[in-house]
Amino acid sequence: MDSQIKKTLWAAADKLRSNMDAAEYKHIVLGLIFLKYVSDSFAEHRAGLATRFADPDDDYYIEDESTRAADLEERDYYTEANVFWVPELSRWERIRDRAKQPELGRFIDDALIEIENENPRLKGLLDKRYARTQLEPGKLGELVDLISTIGFNGSEAKDVLGEVYEYFLGQFANAEGKKGGQFYTPASVVRVLVEVLAPHSGKVYDPCCGSGGMFVQSEKFMESHGGRFGDISIYGQESNPTTWRLVAMNLAIRGMDFNLGKEPADTFLRNQHPDLRANYIMANPPFNVSDWWNAQLEGDPRWQFGTPPAGNANYAWLQHIYYHLAPNGRAGVVLANGSMSSSQNSEGTIRREMIEQDAVECMVALPAQLFFNTQIPACLWFLNRNKGNRKGEILFIDARKLGRLENRVSRVFDDEDIQKIAETYHSWAHDGETDNQYEDILGFCRSAGLDEVRSHDYVLTPGRYVGAADIEDDDEVFAEKMERLTKELALQFEESSKLEQEIGKNLSAIGFEVRA
């Protein structure tokens, strides 16, 4: 979708928001996008079926017109093509036709209830709040008219949907500030995790899954590398009830099967997948949570490397994730930079045990400004149950100089940045198995043995290991360079002097003198 269209949609949505809090308005907008997408996808497949039913040369040909009409409402024709079944009451044209009616909110709630009744996997998951929304009269109808301008048709419909969905999620994360980031991980960071872990098949788990971006990107990666839709099984958990519904919508509109547990629940206290052993785990837990501990967690089998401190959940997340890995499983985790070096309470001891037991495979330092919700510097931890020929080594990557500023406050990784990180990891992990040989690059990456990590007191900050990159020699003679630079400086001084005089003149004109 054209970026200008996305900006226009956001500007209009923001205007319609009026006095409603972004945290609530998010679900109003995304729920309508969900309804519009499933309706468009259904209508497109229905039109294709109608054409086939009327074509005497097609295997689906039906001679009797009344039978054709009845079969267009036959659910199996849609589910066999992995098209989300939308009951008649819930189709977008019905909602659009009622956009100006005062009972629109109740009608949308009924449409969502009907979808849940017809799709048991979504039972109780859709957010039915439209009848009690605090939008001004007529604003909900305006929003329906706005969403009607988005067309989810054609082979690229899911990509358009993904762009709209992720764009709105990102914008809402920005509007909500810190709370927004609890469910939204920037797409380029998710792609780094996915490209490094390279999930081709098996069980994928996210213990704090937010909007489900990790799952969507995993499915895309698997399909783009020759896998089949459904080759990965999705397991997730989310404690926030509204976000739990949001991830269900995000996965359902893509026809993905998933297990999000019986209910939204705290991952540490009510683990929804206690027996799960996943092939791949990807997670962006909330940073530095201080109120996570409960006495019943004392002696929990997940604390293989030591009991995490009650005042910070970072090492609880790392251990929970490692516990749920299959024997050859691998994990990628986004955490605050402090996790790489902190020795407060038991954190240093736990990190030492993780390193000594060879749980840590790779550490990546990330640049600033990647996240909407926090300026806390972040890093990526990659854990592995079986490091193969890299036992006793850790790969350090300093990616702080990668990425570009997309706007004044947000940085993103481009494709080449993501590939540089992923290819560095894969050439290291599979060194000798392919033609792509790994080499340390001063200032960017280094493979360090356990003795070297011990010498740094088990601190895992990549900058300690990769060193400083050589400064490129520009071959300019020193004297010539100094002459050029001093001339430039003189011009800047001259410009500064003119500016000072102009400011002084303007101040004098209004009765103020600048005195030294």
N, C-alpha and C positions, 0 to 999 in steps of 0.2 A: 504494500500500500504506500502511496506517495506520502512523504513526510509532512508535506503541507496539509494534506487531508487529516492526518493524525493530529497535527497542531490545532487545526480548525475544530475538530471534534472535541479536543480537550478544552479549548477556549470556551466553546459553547457549553460543554458540560460544567465547567467551572462557574460560568455565569448562572446556569440553572441551579447550581448548588444552593445559592442563597445563604441562609443561615444554618444549614445542616452541616454537622461535623463531617469532615472528610472520611473518618473511620466508618461512619454509617453509610454515607453516600456512595462509597466504593461498592458496597454490596448491591445497591440499587442499580448502578450502572452495569456492573459485571453480570448481574442476574439477567438483565435485558439483553446483553450481548450473547449470553448463553442461549436464551430463547430464540434470538434472531438467527444464530448460527445453525442450531439443530433444525429449525424450520426451513431455512434455505437449503441445507443439505438434503433434507427430506423431500422438499418440493422439486429439487433438481433430479433426484433419483425417480420420483413419481412421474415427472414429465418424460424421462427416458423410458420408463416402463410403458407408459401410454403409447409411445411411438412404436415400441416393439410389439405390444399387444395388437396393434392395428396393421402390422406389416405381414402379409401372407407368406413372405419368404423367411420370416424369423421363427426360431424355435418356440418363442413365447406367444406366437400368434393365437388370438382368441376371436372366433368369428362373431359370436354373439355380443352385441354392444353392452347389454345389461350385465353380462358376466364380466366383461372387461372392467366396467365401473366398479363392480363388487371386488374384483381381484386387486384393483388399485389400492384397496384398503386392507389387503391381506398382509399381515405383519411379516410373515416369513420372507417375502420378496425383498424386504429391506434389511432384516437382520442377517440374511445370508450374504449380503454385500457389505456388511459392516457399517450400515447406515443406521443412525440412531432413530428409533421408532418414536414418532411424535403423534399423539392422539389428536383428533380433530379439534377439540376444544382449546388445545394449546398452540395451535399453529399461528404464526406471526400475523397473517392477514386478519385473523379474528381479533387479535390485540390491536392492530393498527386501526381497524374499523371502529374501535371503541375509544380511540385516543382522546376524544373530546367529551366523553361521558364522565359524570362525577363518580361512578362506581368502577372506574378503570382499575384502581388499586386492588379491589376485591377480585376482579376478573383475572388479573395477573396471578394473584395468589391461588385462585382455583385452577388456573392453567398449570402452575407448578405442582399442585397436589395431584392433578391428573397424570402428569409425567411421572411422578413418583409411583403412582398406582400401576402404571404400565411398565415401569422399569424398576423392579424391586431392589436392585443394587443401590439405587439412589434414595431409598425409603428414609425419610427423616433428614436427608442431607441438604435439600434445597432451602434457601433462605427466603421464607414467605413472610415478608414484612411490608408489602406494598400498600395494604389497606390501612396500615397505621403509620405510614410515612409522614414526616413533618414538612414535606414540600408544600409550597404555596399552591392554592387551587390552580389547576391548569398546567403546572410545571411538569408534572409526570407525563401528561400528554405531549408536551413539547419535547420531552426527553425521548418518548417513543417515536415521535416524528424524526428526531435526530438520528436515532439508532436505525431507523428505516432506510437511511441514506447509505448504510454500509451494506455492500453486496458480498455475500459469502458463496460465490458460485465458481464452478470450474475446477480444474485439477489442482490449482494452487490455493483453493479456498482455505485449507488448514493453515497454510503459511500466512495468508492475510489475517486469519483469525489470530494466529500466534502473535503477529506483529501488533494488532490492536490490543489484544489481551495483555501482552507484556508491556506495551506502551502505557496503557491505563494503570497497570499495577505499579510501574515505575513512577508515574506522575503522582499517584496516590501516596506512594512511599515518601516522595519528596514533600507532599502537602502535609502528611501526618508527622513527619520528622522521625524521631527515634522509634516510635511504635511501629511505623510502617515497615521498617527494615526487619522486623521480626518475621515477616512472611516473604519478603522480596529479596532475592539475591540477583545482582546484576547479571544479565545474560552472558556477558563475556567472561565473567568469573566462573559461571556454571560450565561454560564450554571448555575452559582450561581443565577443570576436574574431569569432565567427560572424555576429553581427548587424551588425557594422561591415563585414565583407568581403562578406556577403550572397552566398554561392555558389549560383548557380542551375543551372549546368551546367559541364562541363569537368573538368579534372584538379585534384584536391586532393592536396596533399603535406604530410607532416609528417616532417622528417628525424630526429626523436627522439620517436617516436610514443607511447611508454609504453603505456597501456591502450587507446588509440584513441578517447578521448573527443572529440577534435577531429572525427574522421570521423563519429561517431554524430550529433553535434549538427549537422554540415553536412548530413547526409542528412535529418535532421528539418526543418531550415530549408528546404531545397529542396522537400520534399514539402508543407510548410505554406504555401508560396507558389506552389502550382499546378504544381510540377514532378512528374516521374514517378520512381518508384524506379529507381535505376540511371542517372539522368541525369549523375551525377558519377562519375568514375573515381578510385579511391583508390590512392595510392602512399605507402608509409611505409618507415621504417628504424628499427631499434632494436638497440642493441649488447648489451643484457642478454638472454641466451638464455631465461630463464624469463619475462621480460616480453614477449619476442618471441612466445612461445607464448600468453601471456595476451591480447595484442591480436588474435591470430588467432581465438581463441575468441570474444572480444567481437564481432568482425565477423561470424563465421560464424553465430552464433546469430540474427543479424538478417537472414541471407540476403544479406549485402552482398559484392560481388565486390571483390577487393583484390590488390595486389601489394606484398608486404613484402620483396622481394628474395629471393635464393637462400638467405640465411642471416643470423643475427644478426651485425652487424658494426659497427665504428667508422665513423661517418659521414664523418670527414675522411680516414681512411687507406684505407677500402674502400667507397667510394661505390657503393651498389647501383643507383643510377639516374643514371649519369653524363650521359646524353643527355636527361633529362627537362626539359621546360620547362612548368611548371605555371601554371594560371590563378589558383590560390589556394594560398597556403602559410600554415599555422598551426603555431606551435611554442612549446613551453615548455622551452627547453634548460636543463640544469643550470647554476646560476649560478656564475660566476667559477671555472670549472675551470682548475686550474693545471698539470695534467700531461698536456695534450693534444698537445703539439707533437712532431713527428718531422722529422728532417732531410729526408726525402723530400718534405715539403710545401713546401720552399723553391721559389719560382717557380711555384707552382700557379696555373692560370688563374683560379681562383675569387677570388684576391686582387686584384680590380679596383681597389680604393681604397687598397691598401697591405698589406704583410705584417703579419698580426696578431702581437702579442707572445706569446712562448712561455709567459709566466706567467699568461695569462688568455685563455680561449676566446671571450669575449663577442663580439668583433668578427670572429672566425672564423665563428661562427654567423650573424651578420648578413650577411656576405659570401657564405657558402655559400648562404643562402636567396635573396639577391638574384640570384645567378648562375643559380639554377634557375627564375626567373620567366620566363613567356612575355612577348612584347613588350608586352602590355597587362595583365600579371599584377600582383597585389597580395598583400601578405603582412602578417600580424600576428604579432608576436613578444613573448613575455614575457621580460623581463630584469631584473637587479638595477638599482636606481636609479643606482648608480655609473657605469653605461654612458652615462648622459646627460651626464656632466660630466668624467669621468676624462681626464687628459692624460698618464697614466703611459706610458712607452715610446712606442709609436706610436699609441696609441688616439686622442689628440686630433687627430693628423694624419689618421687614417682617417675620423673623424667629420666633419672639415672637408671632406674630399673627397666624402664621401657627400652632404653638404649642398650643396656647390657643383655637384655633378652631378645635383642634384634627385632624389635617391633617396628622401629622407625626406618622407613626406606628413603624418603626424600623430603626436603624442606624447601619451600619457595617463599621468598620475601616479595610482597606485593607493593606496587606504588600507592601513594596517597590518592585520595579523592575517587576511589572506585565505588564507594558505597554511598547511597542516598542518605542514610540515617546516622552515620557516625564519621567523625574524623579520626577515630582511633586507627592507627596503622594495623594492617592485617597481614596474615601469612597463611600458607597452605601446608598442612601436615599430610603426608602420604604414609599410610601404615600397610604392612604386608605380613601375612602369616607365614609365607614361604618365599624368601628372597632369592632362592636359587643360587646362581653363581655370584651373587653380590652379598652373600652373607658376611657380616662383619664390616660392611661399608654403608655409608650414607651419602646420597647425592645432595649437594647444596646448590641452589639456583637463586641468584639475586636478580629479580625482575623489576626492581624499583625504577629503572630508567626506561622501561617499556611502556607502551600505551600512548595515547594522545588525549588532550583535553577536547571533549566534545562540545563543551560550553564553559562558562567561567568557573563552574563548580564541580563538574563531573568529568572523570577520566574513563576511557574505555580501552580495551584491548582490541586491536584489529586482527584480521585473520593471520597475518604474518607473525604477530606477537604470540598468539596462541600456538601456532605451529612451531615457533622457535622453542617455546617451553616444552611442548609435547615431544617434539623430535629429539631434544636434548635428553629427556627422560628415557625415551624408548631406545635410543642408541646406547645409553648407559646400561639400562636393564637387560638389553639383549646383545651386549657387546660380544662380538665373535660369532654371533648367530646369523648376522646379515652383513651386507656390504657397508652399511652405515656404521662406521666406527666412532666410538666416543673419544673425545679429547677434552681435557680441562681447558677452559677459556678464562684467562685472567680477568677478574672483575665481573664475571657472569656465572660460571659454574665450576664446581670442583667436587671430585669424589674423595671422601676422607675416611680413613680407617678408624676403628674404635679407639686406638691408642691416641690419635690426634684429638678426637672428641673428648677423651678423658683429660687430655692436657689443657683443654679449654673449660674444665670443670663441668662438662656435660651441657654447656650452653649451645643451643642449636641455631643461633642467628647466622644466616648465610654470609653476611658481611665479614664475619670473623675468619671465614675459610676461603672465600673466592679471591680475596685480595683486591687491590686497586688496579683498574685497567690502565695500560700504558697510555700516556698522552701522545696523540699523533703529532709527529714532527711535520710542520707545514713548509719546511725547507726555506723559510724566509730568513735572511740574514738578520741577526739581532739588532745591529745598528740601524738598518733600514726599517725594521719593524718599530723600533722606538721612535724614529723620526716620524713615521706615519701616525703612530698613536698620539704623540705629543701635538701634532698638527690638529688631529681630530679633537683632542682635549681643549686646545686653544679656541677652536670654533665653538665648542660647547660652552666655554667660559664667556665668550662674546655674546652668545645667545642668551645666557643666564643674566648677564649685565643688562641687556636690552629689556628683558622681562621685568627685572627689578625696577628699572626706571619707569616703565609703563605702569606698574602697580603703584609706585609712589605718586605718579602724576594723577592717577584715578582717585587715590585716597585724598590727595591735596584738594582735588576739585570738590570734594564733599566735606571739606573742613578738617581733615585729619592729616597730621604731618608724621612721617616716619623719622624718628630720631635714633641715632646709634647710642 
